Amino acid sequence: MVIANGTLSEPKHPQFEGHFDGELLHTSSYKHAELFKDKRVLIVGAGNSGCDIAVDAVHYAESVDISVRRGYYFVPKYVFGKPADTLGGKRPLPPWLKQKVDATVLQWFTGDPVRFGFPKPDYKMYESHPVVNSLVLHHVGHGDIGVRADIARLAGRTVHFKDGSARDYDLILTATGYALHYPFIDRELLNWQGMAPRLYLNIFSPRFETLGVLGMIEASGIGWQGRYEQAELLARYFRAQATGSPKATALRTAVQGPPPDLSGGFKYLQLERMAYYVHKDTYRAAVRQAAAALAD
């Protein structure tokens, strides 16, 4: 059995003190920016979805604010004319050095987001998923998007923020992400520990030989190629298992052993959305190596 319903099926709805008399929606309901036409809009959360939608909203809304509770690293889509996920080149650097070099390069391109009202990140670059967006800081800098503090409470159409300020809105859109959601199988059967299942290479269950999970992965720049490689590995394993190949037995032995370190040396934030986060290059290398060992 293959579980492949993805990680974006169960919206996380935040709980706010008080009541809001306007529209309160999650990004999962967002289809087109006309939703914001002539409205005072507050977007909660400055992750990739929140920032992308905020940029859309400035062309339709009466006003756009974005509420944040932590600092972010903003990465332009292109750096030196190349996609940002190639930042640093092909030669791997030690994590501490890559963090320092890439953060310095970003300063050249984006400056310091703190000057626009964003909190200063209390973590190093790559310890949380960066925001890849070339326009949000442009619009913030031009006054098209206002940066607000975390929400304290709601009262009618008024939102009170934790810095003591308040403002009226017609629509609040929560860009607060999604929760892992496998309602058709008991958590214990997926070896769920803490905030996420603990699976070998984020795929293989230590308990069941014929169960695999695809798509339970997040990494900066992993893209569809990383997920394709997951599927290729799982298909090769099931084929080897069906033919009684000792290669399948060898993989099952690895599944039962200590898990490999897929962090790439980075200390990721202990957040629910980072519970199944991996370092792209480290992870893809491990998956490709496992797939090669199962090749005919």
DOPA-678116 format. One record per residue (C-alpha): x, y, z; residue number from 1; residue in one letter. Coordinates in steps of 0.5 Angstrom, whole numbers, plus 500, padded with zeros to 3 digits. Example, Ala and Ser with C-alpha at 12.3 -4.5 7.8 and 13.67 -1.06 7.14 Angstrom:
2
  xx  yy  zz   i aa
 525 491 516   1  a
 527 498 514   2  s
//
This chain:
296
  xx  yy  zz   i aa
 500 500 500   1  m
 502 507 498   2  v
 500 513 502   3  i
 501 519 497   4  a
 495 524 499   5  n
 501 530 500   6  g
 502 535 506   7  t
 497 540 504   8  l
 490 537 505   9  s
 489 539 512  10  e
 489 547 513  11  p
 491 549 520  12  k
 486 554 523  13  h
 489 559 528  14  p
 485 560 534  15  q
 484 568 536  16  f
 481 571 542  17  e
 475 575 540  18  g
 470 575 534  19  h
 471 578 527  20  f
 465 580 524  21  d
 468 580 517  22  g
 471 575 512  23  e
 476 570 516  24  l
 479 565 511  25  l
 485 560 510  26  h
 489 560 504  27  t
 486 554 502  28  s
 480 558 500  29  s
 484 563 495  30  y
 483 562 488  31  k
 483 569 485  32  h
 486 576 487  33  a
 479 579 486  34  e
 477 576 492  35  l
 480 582 495  36  f
 477 587 491  37  k
 476 594 494  38  d
 477 591 501  39  k
 482 592 507  40  r
 486 586 508  41  v
 490 583 513  42  l
 494 576 511  43  i
 496 573 517  44  v
 503 569 516  45  g
 509 571 512  46  a
 511 564 509  47  g
 511 563 502  48  n
 504 563 500  49  s
 502 569 505  50  g
 507 573 501  51  c
 505 571 494  52  d
 498 572 496  53  i
 500 579 499  54  a
 503 581 492  55  v
 497 579 488  56  d
 492 583 493  57  a
 496 589 492  58  v
 493 590 485  59  h
 486 589 488  60  y
 485 591 495  61  a
 484 598 498  62  e
 489 596 503  63  s
 494 590 505  64  v
 497 589 511  65  d
 501 582 513  66  i
 501 580 521  67  s
 508 576 523  68  v
 510 574 529  69  r
 517 572 527  70  r
 523 574 523  71  g
 524 571 516  72  y
 530 571 511  73  y
 527 573 504  74  f
 530 570 498  75  v
 529 573 491  76  p
 527 568 485  77  k
 534 570 482  78  y
 541 571 484  79  v
 546 573 479  80  f
 541 571 474  81  g
 540 564 476  82  k
 535 561 480  83  p
 536 562 487  84  a
 536 555 489  85  d
 543 554 486  86  t
 545 559 490  87  l
 552 558 493  88  g
 554 554 486  89  g
 555 546 486  90  k
 561 546 490  91  r
 558 544 497  92  p
 560 548 503  93  l
 560 547 511  94  p
 553 549 513  95  p
 556 554 518  96  w
 560 557 512  97  l
 554 557 507  98  k
 550 560 512  99  q
 554 566 513 100  k
 556 567 505 101  v
 549 566 503 102  d
 546 571 508 103  a
 551 576 506 104  t
 549 575 498 105  v
 542 576 500 106  l
 544 583 504 107  q
 546 585 497 108  w
 540 584 494 109  f
 535 585 499 110  t
 538 589 504 111  g
 535 588 511 112  d
 528 587 512 113  p
 528 589 519 114  v
 528 596 516 115  r
 521 595 513 116  f
 518 593 520 117  g
 519 585 520 118  f
 522 582 526 119  p
 530 580 526 120  k
 530 573 525 121  p
 532 569 532 122  d
 535 563 528 123  y
 540 563 522 124  k
 539 562 515 125  m
 536 555 513 126  y
 534 553 520 127  e
 527 555 517 128  s
 524 555 510 129  h
 526 561 507 130  p
 521 566 503 131  v
 523 566 496 132  v
 519 572 493 133  n
 522 578 489 134  s
 517 583 490 135  l
 514 583 497 136  v
 520 587 500 137  l
 519 591 494 138  h
 511 593 495 139  h
 513 593 503 140  v
 518 599 501 141  g
 513 602 497 142  h
 508 602 502 143  g
 503 598 498 144  d
 504 592 504 145  i
 504 594 511 146  g
 508 590 516 147  v
 504 589 523 148  r
 505 585 529 149  a
 502 578 532 150  d
 495 579 533 151  i
 493 580 540 152  a
 485 579 539 153  r
 479 581 535 154  l
 473 585 536 155  a
 468 586 531 156  g
 472 589 525 157  r
 478 591 529 158  t
 484 587 530 159  v
 488 589 536 160  h
 496 587 535 161  f
 501 585 541 162  k
 505 592 540 163  d
 498 595 542 164  g
 496 598 535 165  s
 489 596 532 166  a
 486 597 525 167  r
 480 595 522 168  d
 479 590 516 169  y
 474 587 512 170  d
 478 580 510 171  l
 483 576 514 172  i
 486 571 510 173  l
 490 566 515 174  t
 497 563 511 175  a
 498 559 517 176  t
 500 552 513 177  g
 497 545 513 178  y
 498 539 518 179  a
 500 532 516 180  l
 493 529 515 181  h
 493 521 515 182  y
 486 520 517 183  p
 485 513 514 184  f
 491 510 518 185  i
 492 510 526 186  d
 498 514 528 187  r
 502 508 531 188  e
 502 505 525 189  l
 506 510 522 190  l
 511 510 527 191  n
 508 517 529 192  w
 513 521 534 193  q
 512 528 536 194  g
 510 532 531 195  m
 511 527 525 196  a
 511 520 523 197  p
 519 517 524 198  r
 520 514 517 199  l
 526 511 514 200  y
 528 516 509 201  l
 521 519 510 202  n
 518 513 506 203  i
 519 507 509 204  f
 515 504 516 205  s
 520 500 521 206  p
 513 496 522 207  r
 510 494 515 208  f
 514 491 510 209  e
 509 493 504 210  t
 507 500 506 211  l
 510 506 504 212  g
 509 514 504 213  v
 510 519 498 214  l
 511 526 499 215  g
 512 527 506 216  m
 518 531 505 217  i
 519 539 505 218  e
 526 542 503 219  a
 528 548 500 220  s
 529 547 493 221  g
 527 539 493 222  i
 522 540 487 223  g
 518 535 484 224  w
 525 531 482 225  q
 526 530 489 226  g
 519 527 490 227  r
 520 523 483 228  y
 526 520 486 229  e
 522 518 492 230  q
 517 514 488 231  a
 523 511 484 232  e
 526 508 490 233  l
 519 505 493 234  l
 518 502 486 235  a
 524 499 486 236  r
 524 496 493 237  y
 517 493 492 238  f
 519 490 485 239  r
 525 487 489 240  a
 521 485 495 241  q
 516 481 490 242  a
 521 477 487 243  t
 525 475 493 244  g
 531 479 492 245  s
 536 480 498 246  p
 537 487 496 247  k
 530 488 499 248  a
 532 485 505 249  t
 538 489 505 250  a
 534 495 505 251  l
 529 493 510 252  r
 535 491 515 253  t
 537 499 514 254  a
 530 501 515 255  v
 530 498 522 256  q
 537 501 524 257  g
 539 508 526 258  p
 536 513 521 259  p
 541 517 517 260  p
 542 524 518 261  d
 538 528 513 262  l
 539 535 516 263  s
 546 537 512 264  g
 549 539 519 265  g
 543 545 519 266  f
 539 545 526 267  k
 532 546 524 268  y
 527 550 528 269  l
 523 545 532 270  q
 516 547 529 271  l
 511 542 526 272  e
 512 544 519 273  r
 519 543 520 274  m
 518 536 523 275  a
 519 532 516 276  y
 524 537 513 277  y
 531 535 510 278  v
 537 538 507 279  h
 535 537 499 280  k
 542 535 497 281  d
 543 530 503 282  t
 536 527 502 283  y
 537 526 495 284  r
 544 523 495 285  a
 541 518 500 286  a
 535 516 496 287  v
 539 516 490 288  r
 544 511 493 289  q
 538 507 496 290  a
 535 506 489 291  a
 542 504 486 292  a
 543 499 491 293  a
 536 496 488 294  l
 537 496 481 295  a
 537 490 477 296  d
//
